[in-house]
């Protein structure tokens, strides 16, 4: 199934926030990056059930990865 992206992934002004400590640790482990301070997560809803987009981007790049990388849902 193809991942849907949302309209706010193209805009920094809407529905994005910087990563929390646990999320940053996950991203460092997933990518091998030593510094993930510039990454943000999209918080726009994808459906009526309230599921959020959670695509990752940097402040300057809408698509910093070859394939979109989505932050896992909190457990």
WOQUINOR-V409982 format. One record per residue. N is the residue number from 1. RES is the residue in three letters. SS is DSSP state (H for helix, E for strand, C for the rest). Layout:
N:RES:SS
N:RES:SS
This chain:
1:UNK:C
2:UNK:C
3:UNK:C
4:UNK:C
5:UNK:C
6:UNK:C
7:UNK:H
8:UNK:H
9:UNK:H
10:UNK:H
11:UNK:C
12:UNK:C
13:UNK:C
14:UNK:C
15:UNK:C
16:UNK:E
17:UNK:E
18:UNK:E
19:UNK:C
20:UNK:C
21:UNK:H
22:UNK:H
23:UNK:H
24:UNK:H
25:UNK:H
26:UNK:H
27:UNK:H
28:UNK:H
29:UNK:H
30:UNK:H
31:UNK:H
32:UNK:C
33:UNK:C
34:UNK:C
35:UNK:C
36:UNK:C
37:UNK:C
38:UNK:C
39:UNK:E
40:UNK:E
41:UNK:E
42:UNK:E
43:UNK:C
44:UNK:C
45:UNK:E
46:UNK:C
47:UNK:C
48:UNK:C
49:UNK:C
50:UNK:C
51:UNK:C
52:UNK:E
53:UNK:C
54:UNK:C
55:UNK:E
56:UNK:E
57:UNK:E
58:UNK:E
59:UNK:C
60:UNK:C
61:UNK:C
62:UNK:C
63:UNK:C
64:UNK:C
65:UNK:C
66:UNK:C
67:UNK:C
68:UNK:C
69:UNK:C
70:UNK:E
71:UNK:C
72:UNK:C
73:UNK:C
74:UNK:C
75:UNK:C
